[in-house]
Amino acid sequence: MVKQYGMVPSIGQISFPDPESVPGIGRRPFSQSLQQMMDHEAKILVAQAYRRTEKLLLENRDKLQTVS
């Protein structure tokens, strides 16, 4: 999501295709610092999704227990 579609405001609207899906691209077309930024943004997205999921599950614990 971050690297292929550039969907984070801090990096901007950039897009880097997966090198395995595009023949002829042998090395990454971005700097090490940009790679670190993309990794950081991906970690933030995963952490936010985890917190949102955990909150949703806790708020609906009674329903989950009923279903299980």
C-alpha positions as CSV (number, residue, x, y, z in Angstrom):
1,M,0.0,0.0,0.0
2,V,2.8,2.4,0.9
3,K,5.3,1.4,-1.8
4,Q,3.1,0.3,-4.6
5,Y,0.3,2.9,-4.3
6,G,1.8,5.8,-2.3
7,M,-1.1,6.0,0.0
8,V,0.4,8.0,2.8
9,P,0.6,11.8,3.0
10,S,4.1,12.0,4.4
11,I,5.6,10.3,1.4
12,G,3.3,11.7,-1.3
13,Q,1.7,10.2,-4.3
14,I,4.5,8.0,-5.6
15,S,4.2,4.5,-6.9
16,F,6.9,1.8,-7.2
17,P,5.8,-1.4,-8.9
18,D,6.8,-4.7,-7.5
19,P,10.1,-5.6,-9.2
20,E,9.1,-9.2,-9.7
21,S,6.0,-8.1,-11.6
22,V,7.8,-5.8,-14.0
23,P,10.5,-7.4,-16.1
24,G,13.7,-5.4,-16.5
25,I,13.7,-3.7,-13.1
26,G,16.7,-5.2,-11.3
27,R,17.3,-2.9,-8.4
28,R,15.1,-0.7,-6.4
29,P,14.4,2.8,-7.9
30,F,14.5,4.7,-4.6
31,S,16.9,5.6,-1.9
32,Q,17.7,3.9,1.4
33,S,16.2,6.8,3.3
34,L,12.9,6.6,1.3
35,Q,12.9,2.8,2.0
36,Q,13.2,3.6,5.7
37,M,10.3,6.1,5.5
38,M,8.1,3.6,3.7
39,D,8.9,0.9,6.3
40,H,8.1,3.3,9.1
41,E,4.8,4.3,7.5
42,A,3.9,0.6,6.9
43,K,4.6,-0.1,10.6
44,I,2.3,2.8,11.6
45,L,-0.5,1.5,9.4
46,V,-0.2,-2.0,10.9
47,A,-0.2,-0.6,14.4
48,Q,-3.3,1.5,13.7
49,A,-5.1,-1.4,12.2
50,Y,-4.2,-3.6,15.2
51,R,-5.5,-1.0,17.7
52,R,-8.7,-0.4,15.7
53,T,-9.3,-4.2,15.6
54,E,-8.5,-4.7,19.2
55,K,-10.9,-1.9,20.2
56,L,-13.7,-3.3,18.0
57,L,-13.3,-6.8,19.5
58,L,-13.3,-5.5,23.0
59,E,-16.3,-3.3,22.4
60,N,-18.2,-6.3,21.1
61,R,-16.9,-9.0,23.4
62,D,-20.4,-10.0,24.6
63,K,-21.5,-10.5,21.0
64,L,-18.3,-12.6,20.3
65,Q,-19.0,-14.8,23.3
66,T,-22.6,-15.3,22.2
67,V,-21.5,-16.3,18.7
68,S,-18.8,-18.6,19.9
